[in-house]
């Protein structure tokens, strides 16, 4: 298996490098639900969790603490994650206080970097540069010396590069480069295998592909592209991992290494960036294969990677085809899934990736955040109790990062003379086009509570260009008008509708997406399979539970405890079409939230609200998305032969 570009081709691809990637979102303002979440995040987690070098998540980098630390988990990751999210938020909002705290923390971290480039939290004997003794056998392939050193450094590289991107200073880029150089020396000259430096058969260390490629984008230096390819090659040689070849062979995501959702998705983010850097088609094909596996078999209705049922880890994918309404959705995994879709959107420009970001954001991501922006859920469950997690947990920083992804994908340049509208939310964007200079787009809408959207287009100079409007896959019979005149052409749900015309200041587009409640079904089942003495296949379903859930627009709906105390309810649905027993109502002066009423006809109707706030956005609240359905008669067993 060829896992990288031949050495002689690297210089050829350097000229084609597209530094950076998706838009940074600094000229985008989001309002509505997403804007409220971003502001809560900025005033909450990003302003209070880390303020200076004495904050616990930063103090662990101080040299005196570093020298004594011989164990510990992922705690060093918070520094890099906070740098990423805080840099984006400070640049986007102009928050001078947050910017000052950001630069103070970044400067402190740079000041603690050692002469060889090390910037982690571990004593010398536990660092990733030290060759490890043989591993004990463990289910997740944990290294014999338990560290998250490469993982921490991966986030530090990304964090320092993000600070440098928004607030350029050579010291931040230099510190990130020195980490990259140390990694390259250790894995190359010193012969250390990266899969020995991380759990899950190396998945938690091979995430280094992502920051290595970002270093290449930032510097144009081929050494960092080589580092990314070296990591991928070492991952490919590990028999339990074989990241590229298994992805190309169509292996399900649950079967790669341990199937750890967060780490696997982050590896795919790096592999997608490696495709952008090299143009290697296998990298894109591998990423798209595993995207399809996750999308088809391993997502909750709310758009988060889910699993953990019947496993030793709550955070690994279930085998394909296994469904449970109590499956775990780790907020870190939701972040990585959104980033993976961001990369594929950048590569392909396909609407389905933007739709996945929207689905995740409005449901499982917002469903994990507390209204104050301080607290987050480590896990969310389609059916389960809301639990706000503890101080050091990774998901609090991942949720903050995930929210800051949204301004950067809401709108995008789609070629020299085109703008794509990827997310619908009140707010505005300012995007430069060659033909007309800056184009201001104002979006006026109550979406996702309502399907009416108005876009006001204001180019600096009148000019012809294309606007690409994403049509959600659920928006059958959508309508679009420009300046009051209905648009001609087929409107295809799940694709972009392109308007190519001369635009002038004051032009307006009106979109109408019908808000129709949708019923979804899922089955928790088990089939016993064997072979008869003559070799023929024998299969019998021995377990079968059916479930129903509701969505309207991009929102998943859920109820609290049934009748105030029940954690589940079995429904016998009417024989009439769903339109007869489902009724959606939008916000009104009495009830500020949309709701769906399900009337089964034999008991009091059940009232569902958007999942993110169902049961109250408070610690301990219950949310029930999937309703058990009355069983159907079991078919008679086949006669004995």
Backbone torsions as a table, in degrees:
resi	resn	phi	psi	omega
1	UNK	NA	126.0	176.7
2	UNK	-84.6	114.0	-174.1
3	UNK	-100.2	4.8	-179.5
4	UNK	-163.5	172.5	177.5
5	UNK	-72.8	144.1	174.7
6	UNK	-57.6	148.9	-176.7
7	UNK	-54.4	-38.9	-176.5
8	UNK	-69.0	-12.0	-176.4
9	UNK	-97.5	-7.6	-173.8
10	UNK	-63.6	-44.6	-177.8
11	UNK	-64.2	-30.4	178.4
12	UNK	-62.4	-38.5	-175.5
13	UNK	-84.6	-16.0	-179.2
14	UNK	-58.5	-37.3	-177.8
15	UNK	-67.3	-20.8	-177.0
16	UNK	-95.9	2.5	-177.9
17	UNK	-62.8	135.9	174.6
18	UNK	-107.9	96.4	-175.6
19	UNK	-57.6	151.4	177.9
20	UNK	76.4	-119.0	-177.4
21	UNK	160.1	-127.1	-179.6
22	UNK	-62.1	161.6	178.0
23	UNK	-57.4	151.0	-175.5
24	UNK	-86.8	-9.1	174.8
25	UNK	81.9	4.8	-176.6
26	UNK	-70.1	-20.7	178.1
27	UNK	-104.1	23.0	-180.0
28	UNK	-120.8	132.1	174.5
29	UNK	-119.4	121.6	178.0
30	UNK	-104.1	136.5	174.9
31	UNK	-115.0	-157.6	179.3
32	UNK	61.3	-151.9	-178.2
33	UNK	-57.9	-44.1	-177.4
34	UNK	-67.9	-41.0	177.9
35	UNK	-63.7	-41.0	177.2
36	UNK	-61.7	-40.7	179.7
37	UNK	-66.4	-40.1	178.4
38	UNK	-64.8	-42.0	179.3
39	UNK	-67.9	-40.3	176.2
40	UNK	-61.8	-39.2	178.5
41	UNK	-63.2	-45.3	-178.2
42	UNK	-66.8	-44.3	-178.8
43	UNK	-79.2	-19.6	-178.2
44	UNK	-99.5	-97.7	-173.5
45	UNK	-54.8	-48.3	-173.3
46	UNK	-70.2	-24.1	-179.4
47	UNK	-92.9	-17.9	-172.1
48	UNK	-119.4	-31.0	-175.9
49	UNK	-63.8	-44.2	177.3
50	UNK	-128.1	127.3	178.5
51	UNK	-125.0	-29.7	179.1
52	UNK	-164.6	-167.4	-175.1
53	UNK	-70.3	-11.3	177.9
54	UNK	-89.7	-10.0	176.8
55	UNK	-60.8	136.1	-173.9
56	UNK	-52.1	-37.7	-177.8
57	UNK	-70.4	-16.3	177.6
58	UNK	-104.5	-33.0	-178.8
59	UNK	-60.0	-25.4	-179.6
60	UNK	-68.8	-10.2	176.5
61	UNK	-90.0	-10.1	-179.6
62	UNK	-60.0	139.2	-174.7
63	UNK	-52.9	-39.5	-177.6
64	UNK	-67.7	-35.4	175.8
65	UNK	-74.8	-39.6	-179.4
66	UNK	-57.7	-42.4	-176.1
67	UNK	-63.6	-24.3	-175.1
68	UNK	-98.6	-6.9	-171.8
69	UNK	-89.2	111.7	179.4
70	UNK	-112.7	4.0	177.9
71	UNK	-152.7	-177.1	179.3
72	UNK	127.9	158.0	-176.0
73	UNK	-99.9	-125.7	-168.3
74	UNK	-89.9	10.3	-164.9
75	UNK	-58.8	-30.1	179.3
76	UNK	-66.3	-17.4	-177.8
77	UNK	-64.9	-26.6	-174.6
78	UNK	-60.0	-33.8	-178.3
79	UNK	-61.4	-52.4	-179.0
80	UNK	-64.7	-40.9	179.4
81	UNK	-62.5	-42.8	-179.8
82	UNK	-65.9	-41.2	177.8
83	UNK	-57.4	-43.4	-178.8
84	UNK	-62.0	-54.0	-175.1
85	UNK	-68.8	-42.2	-177.4
86	UNK	-68.2	-36.5	178.1
87	UNK	-63.5	-44.8	178.8
88	UNK	-63.4	-44.5	-177.0
89	UNK	-66.6	-41.5	-179.2
90	UNK	-66.2	-41.4	179.5
91	UNK	-68.7	-39.7	-177.1
92	UNK	-69.3	-39.8	-171.8
93	UNK	-96.7	-18.2	-172.5
94	UNK	71.6	21.7	-179.0
95	UNK	-71.1	103.1	-175.8
96	UNK	-66.2	-37.0	179.7
97	UNK	-65.4	-44.1	178.7
98	UNK	-65.0	-39.9	178.1
99	UNK	-61.3	-43.4	-179.8
100	UNK	-62.6	-42.3	179.1
101	UNK	-66.6	-40.0	179.2
102	UNK	-59.0	-50.2	-176.7
103	UNK	-68.9	-33.5	176.9
104	UNK	-63.3	-45.5	-179.9
105	UNK	-66.5	-44.0	179.0
106	UNK	-60.4	-41.8	179.2
107	UNK	-65.2	-39.0	178.0
108	UNK	-63.3	-45.5	-179.8
109	UNK	-60.3	-44.7	178.9
110	UNK	-60.5	-36.8	-178.6
111	UNK	-67.6	-20.3	-179.5
112	UNK	-92.5	-3.9	-178.9
113	UNK	-66.0	133.8	-176.7
114	UNK	-84.5	168.9	-172.5
115	UNK	-58.4	-32.6	-178.5
116	UNK	-84.2	-2.0	-179.7
117	UNK	102.8	-5.9	-177.9
118	UNK	-65.3	136.3	-179.4
119	UNK	-142.6	34.1	-177.7
120	UNK	-99.1	-157.5	-173.2
121	UNK	-120.6	12.0	-171.1
122	UNK	-112.3	152.1	174.0
123	UNK	-65.1	156.3	-174.5
124	UNK	-51.6	-38.2	-176.6
125	UNK	-71.3	-11.7	-176.5
126	UNK	-113.7	12.6	-174.9
127	UNK	-84.1	160.9	-174.4
128	UNK	-68.0	-16.5	-179.7
129	UNK	-77.9	-10.3	-177.2
130	UNK	-90.3	126.4	178.9
131	UNK	-63.4	136.3	-173.7
132	UNK	-93.5	146.9	170.1
133	UNK	-70.6	168.7	-179.2
134	UNK	-54.8	145.1	-179.4
135	UNK	-76.7	146.9	164.0
136	UNK	-73.2	156.5	178.1
137	UNK	-72.7	128.3	178.4
138	UNK	-146.4	154.9	-174.6
139	UNK	-63.5	-30.8	-176.5
140	UNK	-105.7	10.1	178.0
141	UNK	65.9	30.5	-177.7
142	UNK	-61.4	140.4	178.1
143	UNK	-67.8	159.3	-176.6
144	UNK	-66.9	-34.7	171.5
145	UNK	-101.2	113.2	-171.7
146	UNK	-78.3	103.3	173.5
147	UNK	-137.6	161.1	172.5
148	UNK	-119.8	42.6	-170.3
149	UNK	-69.7	-49.3	177.7
150	UNK	-62.5	-41.9	178.4
151	UNK	-56.1	-48.2	179.6
152	UNK	-62.3	-44.3	-179.7
153	UNK	-66.4	-32.9	177.1
154	UNK	-60.3	-45.5	178.8
155	UNK	-69.6	-33.2	177.7
156	UNK	-64.3	-42.2	177.3
157	UNK	-58.5	-50.1	-178.6
158	UNK	-61.6	-40.1	-179.7
159	UNK	-65.8	-46.1	179.3
160	UNK	-64.2	-39.3	177.5
161	UNK	-65.1	-36.9	179.1
162	UNK	-67.3	-40.6	176.2
163	UNK	-61.5	-45.1	-179.4
164	UNK	-64.3	-34.3	-179.2
165	UNK	-63.5	-40.0	-175.7
166	UNK	-94.6	-31.3	-177.2
167	UNK	-133.2	73.3	-167.9
168	UNK	-59.0	133.2	174.1
169	UNK	-157.3	130.3	-175.8
170	UNK	-55.4	-30.5	-175.4
171	UNK	-64.8	-31.7	-179.4
172	UNK	-73.4	-45.2	177.3
173	UNK	-64.1	-41.2	-179.7
174	UNK	-63.1	-41.1	179.2
175	UNK	-63.4	-41.4	178.1
176	UNK	-64.7	-41.2	179.2
177	UNK	-63.5	-39.8	-178.5
178	UNK	-65.4	-34.8	173.5
179	UNK	-64.1	-46.2	178.8
180	UNK	-59.4	-41.2	179.0
181	UNK	-63.5	-40.9	178.5
182	UNK	-64.0	-42.0	177.8
183	UNK	-62.4	-42.4	-179.1
184	UNK	-65.3	-41.3	177.2
185	UNK	-63.1	-42.4	-175.6
186	UNK	-68.2	-43.7	-176.8
187	UNK	-82.4	-26.0	-178.6
188	UNK	-96.2	-76.8	-175.4
189	UNK	-61.4	-40.2	-175.6
190	UNK	-88.7	-6.7	172.4
191	UNK	70.5	24.2	178.2
192	UNK	-81.7	136.5	179.3
193	UNK	-90.2	123.4	-174.6
194	UNK	-64.3	-25.9	-178.7
195	UNK	-69.6	-12.3	175.4
196	UNK	-86.6	-0.5	-173.7
197	UNK	-109.6	8.9	-178.1
198	UNK	-152.5	157.0	177.8
199	UNK	-72.0	176.5	176.6
200	UNK	57.4	46.8	179.1
201	UNK	57.5	33.3	174.6
202	UNK	100.9	-9.4	-176.2
203	UNK	-57.0	-34.4	-177.4
204	UNK	-78.1	-4.8	174.1
205	UNK	-109.0	-33.5	-179.7
206	UNK	-69.2	-5.7	171.2
207	UNK	-59.8	-12.0	178.0
208	UNK	-59.1	-17.9	177.5
209	UNK	-54.4	-43.4	-176.4
210	UNK	-60.6	-59.1	-178.9
211	UNK	-65.3	-28.5	176.8
212	UNK	-62.6	-44.2	178.6
213	UNK	-67.5	-37.0	177.7
214	UNK	-63.3	-36.2	174.3
215	UNK	-62.5	-39.6	176.9
216	UNK	-62.9	-45.0	177.2
217	UNK	-59.6	-40.5	-174.7
218	UNK	-74.5	-30.5	-173.0
219	UNK	-114.4	-23.9	-173.6
220	UNK	74.3	9.0	-177.0
221	UNK	-86.8	124.1	-175.4
222	UNK	-63.8	-21.7	-179.3
223	UNK	-58.8	-35.6	-177.8
224	UNK	-77.1	-31.4	172.1
225	UNK	-64.9	-39.9	176.5
226	UNK	-62.1	-39.4	178.0
227	UNK	-59.5	-45.9	179.6
228	UNK	-61.1	-42.7	-179.2
229	UNK	-69.4	-33.2	176.3
230	UNK	-64.7	-43.8	177.4
231	UNK	-60.5	-45.1	180.0
232	UNK	-63.0	-40.3	179.5
233	UNK	-64.2	-40.5	178.1
234	UNK	-67.7	-37.5	175.7
235	UNK	-62.7	-37.3	-178.3
236	UNK	-67.9	-29.4	-178.5
237	UNK	-79.6	-15.4	-178.7
238	UNK	-77.8	121.3	-172.3
239	UNK	-63.0	-29.5	-179.9
240	UNK	-85.2	-12.4	-174.6
241	UNK	-107.2	-66.2	178.4
242	UNK	37.5	58.0	-168.3
243	UNK	-57.1	-51.2	-174.6
244	UNK	-72.0	-48.6	-174.9
245	UNK	-66.9	-38.3	178.2
246	UNK	-66.3	-39.4	177.7
247	UNK	-63.6	-41.3	179.7
248	UNK	-68.4	-30.3	-179.7
249	UNK	-78.9	-5.7	-179.9
250	UNK	86.5	18.1	177.4
251	UNK	-61.7	138.7	178.4
252	UNK	-67.3	149.1	-177.5
253	UNK	-57.3	-33.2	-178.4
254	UNK	-67.5	-18.2	-173.9
255	UNK	-99.7	0.4	179.3
256	UNK	-93.6	120.8	-172.3
257	UNK	53.7	-124.8	177.3
258	UNK	-95.7	0.0	-175.7
259	UNK	74.9	24.9	180.0
260	UNK	-67.3	116.3	-167.8
261	UNK	-63.4	-52.3	-175.3
262	UNK	-59.8	-52.6	-176.1
263	UNK	-64.9	-41.3	-179.2
264	UNK	-64.2	-44.4	-179.6
265	UNK	-64.3	-37.7	178.2
266	UNK	-66.4	-39.3	174.7
267	UNK	-58.0	-39.3	-179.9
268	UNK	-68.9	-32.4	173.1
269	UNK	-58.8	-46.5	178.7
270	UNK	-63.4	-40.1	-179.5
271	UNK	-66.4	-36.9	176.3
272	UNK	-64.9	-40.9	177.3
273	UNK	-66.4	-35.1	177.6
274	UNK	-63.8	-35.2	173.6
275	UNK	-63.9	-43.8	179.1
276	UNK	-61.1	-34.2	-177.7
277	UNK	-77.0	-33.6	-171.9
278	UNK	-111.9	-24.0	-172.6
279	UNK	76.2	8.8	-177.6
280	UNK	-66.5	118.1	-174.3
281	UNK	-67.4	-29.0	-179.5
282	UNK	-62.9	-33.9	-179.2
283	UNK	-64.6	-44.8	179.1
284	UNK	-65.9	-42.9	-178.3
285	UNK	-62.8	-40.1	179.0
286	UNK	-63.1	-44.1	-179.4
287	UNK	-65.0	-44.2	-179.3
288	UNK	-65.6	-36.1	177.0
289	UNK	-60.6	-47.7	-177.8
290	UNK	-74.1	-30.4	172.5
291	UNK	-58.5	-45.0	179.4
292	UNK	-63.5	-38.3	177.8
293	UNK	-62.5	-46.7	-179.2
294	UNK	-66.7	-45.7	-177.2
295	UNK	-62.3	-37.3	-175.3
296	UNK	-81.5	-38.5	-168.4
297	UNK	-116.5	-14.8	-163.9
298	UNK	-135.0	26.3	176.8
299	UNK	-114.8	144.3	169.5
300	UNK	-73.3	167.7	175.6
301	UNK	-61.3	-28.4	179.1
302	UNK	-85.0	7.2	171.0
303	UNK	87.4	15.1	176.8
304	UNK	-107.7	142.3	174.9
305	UNK	-59.3	132.8	-173.9
306	UNK	-130.7	159.4	179.8
307	UNK	174.9	-150.3	173.1
308	UNK	87.0	-7.9	-177.1
309	UNK	-79.7	121.4	177.7
310	UNK	75.4	15.9	179.9
311	UNK	-114.5	162.5	175.1
312	UNK	-72.2	-21.2	176.4
313	UNK	-113.5	141.0	177.2
314	UNK	-77.8	-6.4	-166.5
315	UNK	-118.7	16.0	177.2
316	UNK	-105.9	150.5	179.2
317	UNK	-63.2	144.4	169.6
318	UNK	-74.0	159.4	171.9
319	UNK	-56.3	148.2	179.7
320	UNK	-54.8	134.0	178.7
321	UNK	94.2	-8.2	178.8
322	UNK	-89.0	122.5	179.3
323	UNK	-119.8	140.4	171.1
324	UNK	-148.9	133.5	177.1
325	UNK	-68.6	-13.7	177.9
326	UNK	-98.4	15.5	-179.4
327	UNK	-61.7	147.5	179.8
328	UNK	-83.3	137.5	168.8
329	UNK	-120.3	108.3	179.1
330	UNK	-79.6	131.5	-178.7
331	UNK	-60.9	-33.9	175.1
332	UNK	-59.4	-39.8	179.6
333	UNK	-66.9	-36.0	176.8
334	UNK	-63.1	-41.9	174.6
335	UNK	-55.6	-52.7	-175.5
336	UNK	-64.3	-36.8	177.3
337	UNK	-64.3	-42.6	177.4
338	UNK	-63.7	-40.1	178.4
339	UNK	-66.3	-37.8	177.4
340	UNK	-62.6	-43.4	177.6
341	UNK	-66.8	-34.4	174.4
342	UNK	-58.4	-45.3	-179.1
343	UNK	-65.9	-43.8	-179.8
344	UNK	-68.0	-32.5	173.7
345	UNK	-63.7	-42.1	178.5
346	UNK	-63.0	-41.7	-177.4
347	UNK	-71.3	-45.8	-168.8
348	UNK	-103.4	-28.0	-172.9
349	UNK	69.7	18.4	-176.5
350	UNK	-86.8	137.8	-173.6
351	UNK	-63.9	-27.6	-175.2
352	UNK	-62.1	-29.9	-179.2
353	UNK	-74.2	-38.0	174.9
354	UNK	-64.7	-37.4	179.0
355	UNK	-64.2	-37.6	178.2
356	UNK	-65.5	-38.7	176.8
357	UNK	-62.1	-45.0	179.7
358	UNK	-62.0	-45.0	-178.6
359	UNK	-60.8	-46.2	179.7
360	UNK	-63.0	-43.6	-174.9
361	UNK	-64.3	-47.7	-173.9
362	UNK	-76.4	-11.4	-174.8
363	UNK	-120.4	-82.2	-173.3
364	UNK	-70.6	-29.2	177.9
365	UNK	-74.5	-56.1	178.1
366	UNK	-62.5	-28.8	178.5
367	UNK	-69.7	-13.0	178.0
368	UNK	-97.5	-18.0	-175.7
369	UNK	-89.4	138.9	171.6
370	UNK	-82.7	153.1	-176.3
371	UNK	-59.7	-27.4	-178.5
372	UNK	-78.2	-6.1	-179.9
373	UNK	74.8	2.1	-179.8
374	UNK	-94.8	-47.3	-172.5
375	UNK	-96.5	148.9	177.6
376	UNK	-140.0	155.0	170.5
377	UNK	-86.2	134.6	171.0
378	UNK	-66.6	-47.1	177.6
379	UNK	-122.8	147.9	163.1
380	UNK	-119.3	154.0	-177.6
381	UNK	-128.0	140.3	172.1
382	UNK	-57.5	-45.6	174.9
383	UNK	-122.4	108.9	179.6
384	UNK	169.9	-179.4	-177.3
385	UNK	-90.1	141.3	175.7
386	UNK	-80.0	124.5	-179.0
387	UNK	-128.1	116.6	176.4
388	UNK	-80.5	130.0	-168.0
389	UNK	-84.1	177.8	-171.4
390	UNK	-90.7	175.1	-167.3
391	UNK	-53.3	-51.4	-169.4
392	UNK	-85.4	-5.1	-170.8
393	UNK	-64.8	141.1	-173.1
394	UNK	-61.8	-34.8	-170.2
395	UNK	-68.3	-21.9	178.1
396	UNK	-65.8	-39.9	177.8
397	UNK	-77.2	-32.6	178.0
398	UNK	-66.7	-40.7	177.8
399	UNK	-61.2	-42.1	178.2
400	UNK	-62.0	-39.8	176.5
401	UNK	-64.4	-44.5	-175.6
402	UNK	-61.0	-41.0	179.1
403	UNK	-61.0	-39.0	-178.0
404	UNK	-73.8	-6.5	171.6
405	UNK	-72.4	-26.8	-166.4
406	UNK	-67.3	-44.3	178.9
407	UNK	-59.1	-31.8	-177.1
408	UNK	-74.2	-16.3	179.6
409	UNK	-112.4	-7.2	-175.7
410	UNK	-61.5	-40.3	178.1
411	UNK	-134.1	154.3	180.0
412	UNK	-154.8	146.4	165.0
413	UNK	-66.8	129.4	-179.1
414	UNK	-121.1	68.8	-171.9
415	UNK	97.5	178.5	-174.7
416	UNK	-64.8	-35.2	-173.4
417	UNK	-128.9	48.2	179.0
418	UNK	-151.5	147.7	175.8
419	UNK	-127.3	131.5	176.2
420	UNK	-103.2	132.4	172.6
421	UNK	-99.7	107.6	-172.6
422	UNK	-97.9	-34.0	-179.1
423	UNK	-122.8	143.5	177.4
424	UNK	-106.5	120.6	178.3
425	UNK	-168.4	145.6	177.0
426	UNK	-54.9	146.5	178.8
427	UNK	145.1	-156.6	-176.1
428	UNK	-154.7	164.3	176.9
429	UNK	-147.4	153.7	177.3
430	UNK	-130.6	115.1	-172.3
431	UNK	-129.6	131.7	-179.8
432	UNK	-83.2	134.5	171.1
433	UNK	-126.8	144.2	-178.0
434	UNK	-58.7	-36.4	-172.1
435	UNK	-75.1	-27.2	-170.4
436	UNK	-137.5	4.1	-177.2
437	UNK	77.0	-152.5	-178.3
438	UNK	-68.5	136.9	175.0
439	UNK	-113.4	122.4	176.5
440	UNK	-97.5	129.4	176.8
441	UNK	-117.6	122.8	175.2
442	UNK	-106.5	128.6	-179.8
443	UNK	-113.1	119.8	-178.9
444	UNK	-113.4	113.9	-176.0
445	UNK	-167.0	156.9	169.0
446	UNK	-101.6	8.9	177.3
447	UNK	-52.0	139.3	10.7
448	UNK	-92.3	11.4	178.6
449	UNK	-81.0	-16.4	-177.1
450	UNK	-146.6	150.6	-176.8
451	UNK	-95.0	6.0	179.5
452	UNK	-89.3	126.7	-177.3
453	UNK	-135.1	132.3	173.1
454	UNK	-119.4	128.9	175.7
455	UNK	-111.5	124.2	175.1
456	UNK	-102.5	128.0	-174.2
457	UNK	-108.5	127.5	-176.0
458	UNK	-137.3	83.7	175.6
459	UNK	-76.2	150.8	177.6
460	UNK	-62.6	-38.7	175.2
461	UNK	-129.7	141.3	177.2
462	UNK	-60.4	135.1	-177.3
463	UNK	-164.3	161.8	175.9
464	UNK	-90.1	128.3	171.7
465	UNK	-158.0	171.6	-175.8
466	UNK	-103.6	138.1	169.0
467	UNK	-110.5	126.7	179.6
468	UNK	-106.8	114.3	-176.8
469	UNK	-104.6	120.3	-179.8
470	UNK	-72.2	129.0	177.1
471	UNK	-104.0	113.8	-178.6
472	UNK	-58.5	150.0	-177.5
473	UNK	-65.0	-22.9	-178.9
474	UNK	-88.2	-5.0	-171.3
475	UNK	-91.7	62.3	173.8
476	UNK	-64.5	142.6	178.7
477	UNK	63.4	33.5	173.4
478	UNK	-64.7	151.3	178.9
479	UNK	-125.0	143.4	-179.9
480	UNK	-137.3	135.7	177.3
481	UNK	-137.3	145.3	174.5
482	UNK	-115.3	121.7	-178.3
483	UNK	51.2	38.3	175.7
484	UNK	87.0	-5.4	-179.6
485	UNK	-104.2	126.0	-178.2
486	UNK	-61.1	140.4	179.6
487	UNK	-78.6	142.1	174.5
488	UNK	-88.8	160.0	178.8
489	UNK	105.7	158.2	-177.7
490	UNK	-76.4	131.6	175.6
491	UNK	-99.7	111.9	-172.8
492	UNK	-104.0	114.4	175.8
493	UNK	-58.6	137.8	-179.6
494	UNK	87.7	7.2	-179.3
495	UNK	-135.4	-179.8	174.2
496	UNK	-93.6	142.9	168.1
497	UNK	-102.2	121.9	-172.8
498	UNK	-101.7	127.4	175.0
499	UNK	-111.9	114.1	-177.8
500	UNK	-112.0	106.6	-176.4
501	UNK	-159.1	175.8	173.0
502	UNK	-84.9	124.1	-176.8
503	UNK	-107.1	141.3	177.5
504	UNK	-130.3	161.3	178.7
505	UNK	-56.6	134.8	178.7
506	UNK	94.6	-7.8	176.1
507	UNK	-62.9	146.6	-177.2
508	UNK	-135.7	141.3	175.8
509	UNK	-116.3	131.5	174.5
510	UNK	-113.3	125.7	175.7
511	UNK	-114.2	143.4	176.1
512	UNK	-131.7	111.6	176.7
513	UNK	-104.4	114.5	-179.1
514	UNK	-59.3	132.5	178.4
515	UNK	-97.3	91.4	-178.5
516	UNK	-114.6	124.7	178.7
517	UNK	-62.7	139.0	-179.0
518	UNK	-118.7	136.0	175.7
519	UNK	-98.2	134.0	179.2
520	UNK	-121.3	144.6	178.4
521	UNK	-122.4	152.7	175.9
522	UNK	-145.9	158.5	-176.4
523	UNK	-130.3	129.0	169.4
524	UNK	-98.9	112.4	-171.4
525	UNK	-143.9	163.6	174.9
526	UNK	-144.2	133.9	-179.7
527	UNK	-117.5	122.9	177.3
528	UNK	-84.6	123.1	-175.5
529	UNK	-122.2	141.2	177.7
530	UNK	-161.0	-169.4	176.0
531	UNK	-129.8	141.3	175.7
532	UNK	-75.0	166.9	179.4
533	UNK	-55.6	-28.2	179.4
534	UNK	-84.6	4.4	177.9
535	UNK	91.0	-5.7	-178.8
536	UNK	-73.8	150.6	-178.0
537	UNK	-73.4	140.4	175.7
538	UNK	-124.7	125.8	179.3
539	UNK	-139.7	131.2	177.7
540	UNK	-140.5	127.6	176.4
541	UNK	-74.5	122.9	-176.9
542	UNK	-111.8	-7.9	178.5
543	UNK	-145.5	133.8	-177.2
544	UNK	-157.1	111.4	174.0
545	UNK	-126.7	130.6	179.0
546	UNK	-105.9	148.0	-177.0
547	UNK	-135.5	155.4	178.6
548	UNK	-126.4	138.3	173.3
549	UNK	-137.2	163.6	-173.4
550	UNK	-126.2	141.2	170.1
551	UNK	-133.2	161.2	170.5
552	UNK	-150.3	122.3	-171.1
553	UNK	63.4	-142.2	179.4
554	UNK	-82.4	-4.1	-172.2
555	UNK	-94.4	134.3	166.1
556	UNK	-83.2	143.7	-179.7
557	UNK	-113.3	148.6	179.8
558	UNK	-148.4	162.5	176.2
559	UNK	-115.6	165.9	172.4
560	UNK	-83.6	-158.8	178.2
561	UNK	-57.9	132.2	-178.4
562	UNK	-68.9	130.4	-178.8
563	UNK	54.8	23.2	175.1
564	UNK	85.4	-5.1	-176.7
565	UNK	-149.2	-13.9	-174.0
566	UNK	-94.3	135.0	180.0
567	UNK	-89.1	-0.5	175.1
568	UNK	-158.9	160.9	179.5
569	UNK	-147.5	133.9	175.0
570	UNK	-96.8	124.8	-176.0
571	UNK	-106.8	140.7	168.3
572	UNK	-107.3	107.5	-172.5
573	UNK	-79.0	147.7	174.7
574	UNK	-63.4	158.7	179.0
575	UNK	-81.4	-7.0	-179.5
576	UNK	-79.6	165.3	178.3
577	UNK	-60.9	154.2	-178.9
578	UNK	-55.4	-29.9	-179.6
579	UNK	-61.6	-19.5	-179.8
580	UNK	-83.2	-23.8	-177.0
581	UNK	-124.0	5.6	172.3
582	UNK	-118.2	130.5	178.7
583	UNK	-134.3	120.0	178.0
584	UNK	-96.4	138.0	175.2
585	UNK	-128.9	133.6	177.6
586	UNK	-79.5	175.7	177.8
587	UNK	-60.4	149.7	176.6
588	UNK	-146.6	176.6	-176.8
589	UNK	-59.7	-26.1	-179.3
590	UNK	-87.8	-42.6	-176.6
591	UNK	-119.6	109.0	-174.1
592	UNK	-75.8	-8.1	-177.3
593	UNK	-112.9	147.8	172.5
594	UNK	-69.2	160.0	-180.0
595	UNK	-152.7	158.6	174.5
596	UNK	-121.4	129.5	176.0
597	UNK	-103.3	124.5	176.4
598	UNK	-107.6	116.1	-178.1
599	UNK	-111.7	100.2	-178.6
600	UNK	-74.8	-13.0	175.8
601	UNK	94.2	-14.9	-177.7
602	UNK	-119.8	-3.3	177.7
603	UNK	-147.7	174.3	178.5
604	UNK	-59.9	141.5	179.0
605	UNK	-57.8	152.1	175.0
606	UNK	-99.6	137.9	-177.2
607	UNK	-109.8	125.3	-178.5
608	UNK	-113.6	139.3	175.1
609	UNK	-120.0	167.9	177.7
610	UNK	-52.3	136.3	-175.0
611	UNK	-53.5	-41.0	-172.1
612	UNK	-59.4	-26.4	-177.3
613	UNK	-121.8	4.7	-178.2
614	UNK	-61.3	138.0	-179.7
615	UNK	77.6	-3.5	-176.5
616	UNK	95.0	136.8	-177.7
617	UNK	-84.3	54.5	-176.1
618	UNK	-126.4	153.9	177.0
619	UNK	-57.4	129.1	177.9
620	UNK	94.8	-6.5	-179.4
621	UNK	-70.6	148.4	177.8
622	UNK	-100.4	142.8	173.6
623	UNK	-130.9	130.4	179.9
624	UNK	-124.0	111.0	-177.4
625	UNK	-98.0	-45.7	-175.9
626	UNK	-97.4	124.9	177.0
627	UNK	-101.4	129.8	177.0
628	UNK	-66.5	140.9	178.8
629	UNK	-103.5	149.0	179.4
630	UNK	-57.5	136.2	-176.7
631	UNK	-69.9	152.0	173.6
632	UNK	-95.2	156.7	-178.1
633	UNK	-58.4	143.2	179.7
634	UNK	-80.2	131.2	178.1
635	UNK	-65.5	152.8	179.5
636	UNK	-67.0	144.6	177.6
637	UNK	-66.4	154.2	179.5
638	UNK	-65.0	149.2	-179.5
639	UNK	-66.0	151.1	177.3
640	UNK	-67.0	145.0	178.6
641	UNK	-119.5	NA	NA
